[in-house]
Amino acid sequence: MIRAESWRVAIEALRLNKVRALLATLGVIIGTACIILVVTVALTGKHYILAQIEAVGANIVFADHVSESAEQAMTLSDQMTLGDLQAVKEDVPGVVAVAGTREIPMTVVVGGQERPITLVGVTEGFQRIRNLDVLSGRFFDADDMASHSKVCLLTAALAARMFPAGDAVGRSARVGELTFTVIGVFKERVATFGQSEIQEESVLIPFSLLGYYTGVNFVKTLYAQAATAAAVPAVTRGVAEVLKERHRPGARYRVQNLSSILDAANRIASSLTVTLLLVALIALLISGIGIMNIMLVTVTERTREIGIRMAVGAQRVEILQQFLIEALLISGSGAVVGILLAVSVPLLVRPLLPGRLTVPISWTSVLIAFLASAATGILFGYLPARRAAALQPVESLRHE
């Protein structure tokens, strides 16, 4: 049992050597704060990536035809159709919505100059699956899809160029040789930077209308939305099986989901977290060595004091406890300050972060950081404490 006298002597010794104790504590503060902040940054990055992926399209699976040669691309029976969309919706468990798109390059005249744009035909369900934000006007309804209405939606960038003086909704837009009535202006909730069918300057029209003009009703990209994130792998397999069953054996389709992107991001985040944690643990190791050096110097300086305590009846275990308490107080107080510092940083920067980005604090990392810091103090304080306890009283009293 640790006596109150050991605590009193340890606290008094630290009070008399404030600067030395503060310098030893500083390393522990840095190491503890680093551990918590590294985990916080990793969690924040993971949440941000998840939010970005969900904004592109929550729980989506997408498929397209893979052509190995120009000859294979001409095989019309390999092309995906509206029948494939219906089959996926009816036959694949867990699918809550499907959509298809096909795009063709077109031009618009802006300020007397032709600009290349993308004309995209979309089916019902596309807005829901891709999480498109309609900034003004509305999206296509069932009547637009069924009646070949000559209506369109413009990306915000294209609307600003075509109609710089006012709202584009209700205006006529000439795309190539075609004229459409603009019913809405939209943007991607999270920009895909041209890696999807939506480019910076795109025009959306009903899929049926695109087929009416081009005479082609094939779907270039098929989308399926799973009910939950857990159902995405099963839906991915289901879509691949439906396409395989409905087309010739030699046809190849690429069926993907965003889970691979998330897995890659998680692996990168985990590797970065491990690397930074190693840096934080090295900082704790250096602080532990600092504690040991300071305690060894303290033992040497206080050899006569230790001898006097032993001469008046102090046991060796009490001397050991005294120096262990000093090391624990240094590391424990440093851990508490480091925790307070690490927790306050996310709270201070949260108002400066864009959008709804949150900074989660892992209380598990707080506990681990405290225990690691305290253990560092005890581990590196044990050698000086044992050295102090092993001193001979007679030799200690002779020490100058």
N, C-alpha and C positions, 0 to 999 in steps of 0.2 A: 504494500500500500504506500502511495506517495504521500509524504508528510507535507503539511502546510508550510513548514520551515523551508523545504526545498523550493517551493513556489516563490516564497518571499525572497530568498537569496538570489534566485534566478532572475526575478523581475528587477531587483535592485542592481544586479550586475549589468543588465541591459540598459537600465536608466543611466548608469554612470558612463556607458560607452554608446551614446546615442548615434553618433556619426557612423561608427563601425557597424552597428546593428542596422542602420538605415541602408547602408551600401549593400549589406548582405541581403536585406529584404527586397531591394530593387530588382535583383535578378529573378526572384520568385514572383514578384508582381508581373514582370514582363512575360515570363513563361506561362503563368496561369492565364493571363489575359489572352495570350496567343492561342492557347488550346481552345478556349471558348469562342473566340472570334473566328478561328478557322472553321469550326463546326457550324457556326452561324452563317458564315459566307457560303459554305457548301449547301446548307439547307435552303438559303435564299436563292442560290443559283438553280437548285433543283425545282423549287416552286415556280421560279420564273420560266424555266424551260417547259414545265407542265402547262402553265398558263398560255404560253405561246402556241404550243401544239394544240391545245383545246380551242384556241381562238382560230387557228387555221381550219379546224374541223374536228369536233369531238368524236372520238371512237370511229373514225372512218377507215374503210378499206377501199382501195382503188385498184383498178385493173385496166390494162391496155394490151393490144396485140403486139407481139414481138415479131418483126420481119428480119429474117436472116439474109434475104436477097431481094432484088427488085422483082424477080419472078414470083416469089412467094407473096409479096405485097399485093399482087394483082389477083390473088385468089379470093373472090368475093365471099365465098362461103365461110371464110375464116373471120370476116368482120363481125363485130358485136352489133346486136340489133336491140330494138325496144323489147323484143320477145325475151332476150337474155335478161334485161332489167326486171321484167315481170317474173321470170322464173327464179331469179335470185330472191326477190321479195317474198315469193310464195313458198319456195322450197328450202331456203336456208334459215334454220331457227336462229332467233336473236336479232334478225334484221328489222329495223323499225322504219327505215326510209331508203329509197334508192334514187339515183339520178344519173343522167348521162349527158355528155357534152361532145360537141364537135366544133372545131374552129377552122376558119379559112382566112387567109390574108386579104385585106381590102385596103382602100385608101379613102381619106376624106380631104376636102379642100378647106384649109384654114388660112385666112389672110391672103388668099390668092395663091397659096402653095399647097401641093399635095403632100399629105403625111401618111405614112404606112400605119395601119391599125390592125387589130385582130377582131374579126366578127365571130362571135361565139354563140352557137345555138345551145340552149340549155333546156332540160326537161323539168317537170315539176319536182320539187324536193331539193333542187340545187341550192337555193338560198339557205334552207335549214341545215343541210349537210356542211356547206362551206362557211356558214356563219357570216354572210355578207351583211354589212351595215348599209341600209338604205338611208342616205343623208337627206334626200327630199323626194317627194312623190311616193311611188309604191313599186312593189315587185309584180311580176306577172301573176295573174290568177288563172283559174281553170278555163274561163272563157277565152282568154288570150291564147292559151295553148291549143284549144280545140278549134277556134275559128280563124286561124292563120292571121290574127290581127297584126297589122304593120306597125308594131310598137317596139320600142327598144329602151334599154337602160345604158347610161354612159358612166364610165369611171369618172371620178371627181377631176382627175387631171385633164381628161379629154373634154369634159363639160366646160372647164375653165378656159380652155383654148378656143373651143368652138363658139361659146356664148359668154365672152368676157364681160358683157354689159349687164347681164342679169341672169335670172333663174332659167335653167335649160328646160324644166318641166313644161310640157305643152307646146314646145317649139318643134319645128321640123328639122330633121338631121338627114343630110344626103350622104350616103355611104356608097361609094362607087356609083353605080347607075341606079341605086335603090334609094327610096326616101321613106323614113320612118318618123313616127311621132314619139318624142321622148316622154316617157311616163315616170322616169325616176333617175336619180343620180346615186351611185353607190361607191363603196370602197371595200377592200379586204380588211377585215378586222386586224389581221396581222399580215403585213406585206410578205408575199412569197418571192418578190424580186424577179418576176418573170419565170419562175420555176414551175408554175401551174399554167392552166389555160388562160388565166387572167393576167394580162400585161398591164403596164402603166396606162396605156391608152387602148381600151377595149370597148366594144359595143356588144351588149347581150341582146339576143332576140329569142323568141320561142323556137324550140327545136323543130317543131312542125313547120314553121315558116322557113327555116333554113333548108329543110328537106324539099319544100315546095319550090324554092328558087333553084336549088342545085340538082334536084332529082335524086339525091343520095340520102338515105335514112339510116346510115350506119353510125354507130356510136364510137367515138375514138377513145373516150375515157369513161369507164363505168365506176360509179361510186355506190357504196353500201355503208349505211350507218348502223353500228351495233348498239344494242340497248344499253350495255354497260362496257366499261373498259375491260373487265374480265372476259367478256364474250368476244373480244376482237380476234384472238387467235383462231377460235372455232369458226367465226364468220369468214375469216381469210381462207381457211381450208375449204369451207363450204362454197364460196364463190369460185375457187379454183376447180372444184369438182363439177359444179354446174356448167362452167364453160367447157370443161373437158368432155362432158357428156353430150353437149349440144353441138359440138363442132367435130370436124374430122380429126383422126388421131395425130396427124402431123402438125396441127396448129399449135402454136405456142403463145401463152399469155403470161404476162408478168402481173402477179397479184401481190400487192404490198399493203403495209399499214405504217402508221407513224411510230409504232412501238420500237422499230429498229433504230429510229432517230433518237428516241428517248433512251433506249439501252446504251447507245453510243455516248450520249451526253452524260448518262449516269456513270459509265466507265471512266470517262474523262474527269468528271467531278470527283469520283472516288480516288483516282490516281493523284489528282491535285491535292485532295484532302489529306491523303496519307503522306505525301511529300511535305506539306506544310505542318502536319502534326509532328513529323520527325524533326523539323526545324524547331518547333515549340518545345519538344522533349529535350533537344540539345540545349536550348536556353535554360530549361530546368536543370539539366545536368551541370551546366556551367555554374548556375546559381548554387547548386548543391556543393560543388567543389569550393566555391567561394565561402559558403558556410563552414565547411570543414577547415579551410585554411584559417579563417578568422577564429574559429573555436580552438584550433591548435595553438595559435598565438596567444589566445586568452588563457589557455591552460598553462603555458610557459610563464606568462606574466603573473599569474595568480598561484604559482606553486607554493609560495610561503603561506598564502591564505588557506590553501587546501590542507597544508600540514597543520596549521593551527586548528582548523575544524576537526581534523582527525584526532589531534591531541586532546581535545576537550570532549571526545566521545562520538563524533560523527562516524557512522559506518560507511564502508566502501560503497554499498548500494545507494546510500543517500547522496554521495558525491556523484555517482553515475547518474542518478535521477536529476540532480541539479543541472548538469550540463545538457542532458537530453531535453529537459524542459526549456532551457535557453534556445536550443536549436529548434524545438517545436514551436516556440513563441515567434521566432524569426520567420519560419516557413509558414506558420498558420496565419499570422497577421499579413504577410505578403500575399497569401492566397486570398484572403478576404478582400484586400484592397484591389487585387487583380480582378476578382469576380465583379466587384462594384464597377470597376472601370470598363470591363468587357460588356456588362449588361447596359451601362449607360450609353455606350457608343451607338448601338442600334436604335435606342429610343431617341437619341439626338438627331440622327440622320434620317429617320423615318419620314418626317415632313418634307424632306428634300428629294425623296425618291419619286420617279415618274409613275403616273397612273395609279393602279391599285397594288403595286408591288409591296409585299409585306416582308418584314425581317423577323423570322421566327427565332426564338431563343430556346435552345435545347437545355432543359434543366438537368438532363442526364449528364451532358458535358460539363455543366457547372459542378455537379457532384464529383465527377471523375477528376476534374481539374483540381478541386480542393483536396481530394484524397491523394492525388499524385504529388501535389506540393507538400502536403504534410508528411507523406512517406519519404520524400526527398530530404526534408529536414532531419527526420529521425535516422534515416540511413546514413547520411553523411555526417551527422552529429554523433553517431555511436562511437566512431574511432577516437575522437578527442575525449569523449566522456569516459571511455574505457581507459584511456591513457591517464586521465586525471584520477580515476578510481584506483589505478595500479600504483600510484606514487607511494613511496615509503614515508611515513610521518617524520622520522628523524632526518632523512635526507632533504625533505621538503622544508623543514625548519631552518636548515643550514643555507637554503637558497637565498641569494641576494637579489 
